[in-house]
Amino acid sequence: MNDKLKEIKGINHYKIVREIAEGGMGTVYEASQMGVQGFEKRVAVKTLLNELYEDERFIDMFIDEAKLVANLVHENIVQIYQLGKADFGYYIVMELVNGIPLHDLIDELNEKQKLMPVELAVFITSRIARALSYAHSRTDKFRFPLNIVHRDVCPNNILITTEGLPKLTDFGIAKARNNIMPANDQCLMGKLMYMPPEQALKKGTDHRGDIYALGIVLFELLSGHKGREGRTESETLELACQGCVDTDVLPELPETLLDILFKAIQVDPDERFQTTEEMCTALEYFIYKDGYGPTIVTLEKYLRKEFTDLYHSKVD
């Protein structure tokens, strides 16, 4: 653990407990927010990687993420509480999620040679679609659309809580009307295996790019396979530019669900669902049309059965 991050003192006082994860741009820690009269609240603290604090572009993106997500209050989005600055640089304080990244969940199922039940795969996807629909529809204080696009929807950025609640996180490279990234930004960022063709081609992307990426996440949940994966990064980029998806690995699925999936991952954005609300409605109709379907309780019961270590190791 970075010695600088044993404590953060300022307006609020945070004691770093442990490192949770490190990614391409930053590190997330579990921390205790300390207050008067023995007040203590567990939170997550996100920082940039040390080497990125020298790059003004990444600092601006980090600050933009905090500002952008601060007012996104939705049960399926990880809440941001504070943007702070310490001696080492900026940090973001956010909701601490007890659970498992969807990426790890899929990997563990693959190791067991199991597939997630179809209804739960659709349920998780529908909840993230709800989160995206909420984000896509946000306006500023003057009621002008913010035009938020996540641009990095993937299993790494979806968390499943131990209570069975899916949550979208990491708006670090999100695009919005007022942030620093132009629509034709030439710096390619995001996960190539989930990236829509227009983003891979650096043509700019709107909310329909998030729909495509979420469709690839659904594909992986249903099949247990990546939608695309080249032998090299450049080969994966080429596949992303062409919008290639290996549909041969899909198991037998209901025709109505395949229709939803294929509509989400059309190469031409005009042929996809035109809003995440539309995609979510289709997903919800599929699992609830008979009057009853999966809930967070259903997903929690499934996690308790298949991922018992997740609950044994849970910090109370």
C-alpha positions in Angstrom: 0.0 0.0 0.0 1.3 3.5 -0.8 2.6 5.0 2.4 0.9 8.3 1.5 -2.5 6.6 1.8 -2.5 5.4 5.4 -4.5 8.5 6.2 -6.1 11.4 4.5 -6.7 14.5 6.6 -8.6 17.6 5.6 -12.2 18.7 5.9 -12.9 15.0 6.6 -10.5 12.4 8.1 -10.1 9.0 6.4 -8.2 6.0 7.6 -7.2 3.7 4.8 -8.1 0.0 5.6 -6.9 -1.9 2.5 -6.5 -1.7 -1.2 -9.5 -3.1 -3.0 -8.5 -2.9 -6.7 -6.1 -1.3 -9.1 -7.0 -0.6 -12.7 -5.6 1.1 -15.7 -6.1 4.6 -14.4 -6.5 4.4 -10.6 -6.6 2.6 -7.3 -9.6 2.0 -5.0 -9.2 1.6 -1.3 -11.5 0.7 1.5 -11.4 3.5 4.2 -13.1 4.6 7.4 -14.4 8.1 7.5 -13.9 9.3 11.1 -16.1 11.9 12.8 -16.9 13.3 16.2 -18.2 11.2 19.1 -16.8 8.0 17.6 -18.7 8.4 14.3 -17.3 6.0 11.7 -18.5 5.2 8.2 -17.0 2.8 5.7 -16.4 4.3 2.3 -14.3 3.7 -0.8 -11.6 6.1 -1.8 -10.4 6.3 -5.4 -7.1 7.9 -6.5 -5.2 8.2 -9.7 -2.2 6.1 -10.3 1.0 8.0 -9.2 2.3 8.3 -12.7 -0.9 9.9 -14.0 -0.8 12.8 -11.5 1.7 14.3 -13.9 -0.8 14.3 -16.8 -3.2 17.2 -16.7 -5.6 15.4 -19.1 -6.1 12.5 -16.7 -6.4 14.8 -13.7 -9.2 16.7 -15.6 -10.9 13.4 -16.4 -10.7 12.4 -12.8 -12.2 15.7 -11.6 -14.9 15.5 -14.3 -15.9 12.0 -13.2 -16.5 13.3 -9.6 -18.5 16.3 -10.8 -20.5 14.3 -13.4 -21.6 11.5 -11.1 -22.0 13.5 -7.9 -25.7 14.2 -8.6 -26.5 10.8 -10.2 -28.5 9.3 -7.3 -29.8 5.9 -8.4 -29.8 2.5 -6.7 -28.0 0.9 -9.6 -25.2 3.5 -9.7 -22.3 3.6 -7.2 -22.8 6.9 -5.4 -20.0 9.5 -5.2 -19.8 11.5 -1.9 -16.9 13.9 -2.2 -14.0 15.2 -4.4 -11.0 16.0 -2.2 -7.4 17.1 -2.5 -4.5 16.0 -0.4 -0.7 16.3 -0.6 -0.5 13.5 -3.1 -3.3 14.9 -5.3 -7.1 14.5 -5.9 -9.2 11.7 -4.5 -12.8 10.7 -4.8 -14.9 9.3 -1.9 -17.6 7.0 -2.9 -20.0 4.3 -1.8 -18.3 1.2 -0.6 -19.9 -1.9 -2.3 -19.7 -5.2 -0.6 -19.9 -7.7 -3.4 -18.2 -9.0 -6.5 -17.4 -7.5 -9.9 -19.4 -9.0 -12.7 -16.1 -9.9 -14.4 -15.0 -12.0 -11.5 -18.4 -13.7 -11.2 -18.3 -14.7 -14.9 -14.7 -16.0 -14.5 -15.7 -18.1 -11.5 -18.7 -19.6 -13.4 -16.4 -20.4 -16.4 -14.0 -22.2 -14.0 -17.0 -24.3 -12.8 -18.1 -24.8 -16.4 -21.4 -23.3 -15.6 -23.6 -20.6 -17.2 -25.6 -18.1 -15.3 -29.4 -18.8 -15.4 -30.9 -16.9 -18.3 -33.4 -15.0 -16.2 -30.6 -13.7 -13.9 -28.4 -12.7 -16.8 -31.4 -10.7 -18.2 -32.2 -9.3 -14.8 -28.6 -8.0 -14.2 -28.6 -6.4 -17.7 -32.0 -4.8 -17.2 -30.8 -3.2 -13.9 -27.8 -1.7 -15.6 -30.0 -0.6 -18.5 -32.1 1.3 -15.9 -28.9 2.9 -14.5 -27.9 4.0 -18.0 -31.3 5.2 -18.8 -31.3 7.4 -15.7 -27.8 8.8 -16.5 -28.6 9.4 -20.2 -31.7 11.4 -19.3 -30.1 13.7 -16.8 -30.3 17.5 -17.2 -28.4 20.4 -15.7 -30.0 23.0 -13.4 -31.3 24.9 -16.4 -32.9 21.6 -17.7 -30.5 21.3 -20.6 -29.6 17.6 -21.4 -26.2 16.6 -20.0 -25.9 14.0 -22.8 -23.9 11.7 -20.5 -22.4 8.6 -22.2 -20.5 6.2 -20.0 -18.3 4.8 -22.8 -16.9 2.0 -20.8 -19.8 -0.4 -19.9 -18.2 -3.8 -19.3 -18.2 -6.5 -16.6 -15.2 -4.8 -14.8 -17.4 -1.7 -14.2 -20.5 -3.6 -13.0 -20.6 -4.7 -9.3 -23.1 -7.1 -7.8 -23.7 -6.5 -4.1 -24.0 -9.4 -1.6 -27.7 -8.3 -1.4 -28.1 -9.1 -5.2 -28.2 -5.4 -6.4 -26.3 -4.7 -9.6 -24.5 -1.3 -9.7 -22.7 0.5 -12.5 -19.5 2.3 -11.6 -16.4 4.1 -13.1 -17.6 7.0 -15.2 -13.9 7.9 -15.6 -14.0 8.3 -19.4 -17.7 9.3 -19.6 -18.5 11.9 -22.2 -21.0 14.7 -21.4 -21.9 18.0 -23.1 -19.8 20.2 -20.9 -16.8 18.1 -20.2 -13.3 18.2 -21.7 -13.7 15.5 -24.3 -14.9 16.4 -27.8 -17.1 13.9 -29.7 -14.3 13.2 -32.1 -11.6 12.8 -29.4 -8.6 11.0 -31.0 -7.5 9.2 -27.8 -9.1 5.8 -27.9 -10.2 4.7 -24.4 -12.4 1.9 -23.2 -12.4 -1.9 -23.4 -12.0 -3.1 -27.0 -14.0 -6.3 -26.3 -17.1 -4.3 -25.5 -16.6 -1.2 -27.6 -19.1 -0.2 -30.3 -17.7 0.1 -33.8 -18.2 3.9 -34.0 -16.1 4.4 -30.8 -13.4 2.0 -32.0 -13.3 4.0 -35.3 -13.0 7.2 -33.3 -16.1 8.6 -35.0 -17.5 9.7 -31.6 -20.3 7.9 -29.8 -23.6 8.8 -28.2 -25.8 6.9 -25.8 -26.4 4.1 -28.3 -22.7 3.2 -27.9 -23.6 2.3 -24.2 -26.5 0.2 -25.5 -24.1 -1.8 -27.8 -21.6 -2.3 -25.0 -24.4 -3.5 -22.6 -25.5 -5.9 -25.3 -22.0 -7.4 -25.4 -22.2 -7.8 -21.6 -25.5 -9.7 -22.0 -23.9 -11.8 -24.7 -21.1 -12.8 -22.3 -23.5 -13.5 -19.5 -25.6 -15.8 -21.7 -22.7 -17.6 -23.5 -19.9 -17.5 -21.0 -17.7 -16.3 -23.8 -16.3 -12.9 -24.9 -18.1 -11.5 -27.8 -14.8 -10.9 -29.5 -11.2 -11.5 -28.6 -8.3 -11.3 -31.0 -4.9 -12.9 -30.6 -3.4 -9.4 -30.2 -4.7 -6.0 -29.2 -4.5 -4.8 -32.8 -6.5 -7.7 -33.9 -9.2 -7.1 -31.2 -9.3 -3.4 -32.4 -9.9 -4.5 -35.9 -12.7 -6.8 -34.8 -14.2 -3.9 -32.8 -14.0 -1.6 -35.8 -15.9 -4.2 -37.8 -18.4 -4.9 -35.0 -17.6 -8.6 -35.1 -19.3 -10.8 -32.5 -18.9 -14.6 -32.4 -22.5 -15.6 -32.3 -21.7 -19.3 -32.9 -20.9 -19.7 -29.1 -24.4 -18.7 -28.0 -26.4 -21.6 -26.5 -30.0 -22.3 -27.5 -32.1 -19.3 -26.3 -35.7 -18.1 -26.7 -36.2 -16.3 -30.0 -37.5 -13.2 -28.3 -34.3 -12.9 -26.2 -32.1 -13.3 -29.3 -34.1 -10.6 -31.0 -33.3 -8.2 -28.0 -29.6 -9.2 -28.0 -29.1 -8.8 -31.7 -30.9 -5.5 -31.8 -28.6 -4.1 -29.1 -25.4 -5.1 -30.9 -26.2 -4.0 -34.4 -23.2 -2.4 -36.2 -25.3 0.6 -37.3 -26.4 2.7 -34.3 -29.7 3.5 -36.1 -30.6 -0.1 -36.1 -30.1 -0.6 -32.4 -32.5 0.3 -29.6 -32.7 4.1 -29.8 -32.9 4.6 -26.0 -31.8 2.5 -23.0 -35.4 2.9 -21.7 -36.5 1.0 -24.8 -33.9 -1.7 -24.3 -34.8 -2.0 -20.6 -38.5 -2.3 -21.3 -37.8 -5.2 -23.7 -35.6 -7.0 -21.2 -38.1 -6.5 -18.4 -41.0 -7.7 -20.5 -39.1 -10.9 -21.3 -38.5 -11.8 -17.6 -41.8 -10.4 -16.1 -44.4 -11.0 -18.8 -45.8 -14.0 -16.9 -46.4 -11.9 -13.8 -43.4 -12.9 -11.8 -39.7 -12.9 -12.4 -36.3 -12.5 -10.7 -35.6 -9.8 -8.1 -32.5 -8.9 -6.0 -33.6 -11.6 -3.6 -33.5 -14.2 -6.3 -30.0 -13.0 -7.3 -28.8 -13.0 -3.7 -30.0 -16.6 -3.2 -28.1 -17.6 -6.3 -25.0 -15.9 -5.1 -25.2 -17.6 -1.7 -25.5 -21.0 -3.4 -22.8 -20.5 -6.0 -20.4 -18.1 -4.3 -20.4 -19.1 -0.6 -16.9 -17.6 0.0 -18.3 -14.2 -0.9 -20.5 -14.3 2.3 -18.0 -16.1 4.5 -15.5 -13.3 3.9 -18.0 -10.5 4.1 -16.8 -7.8 6.5 -19.5 -6.9 9.0 
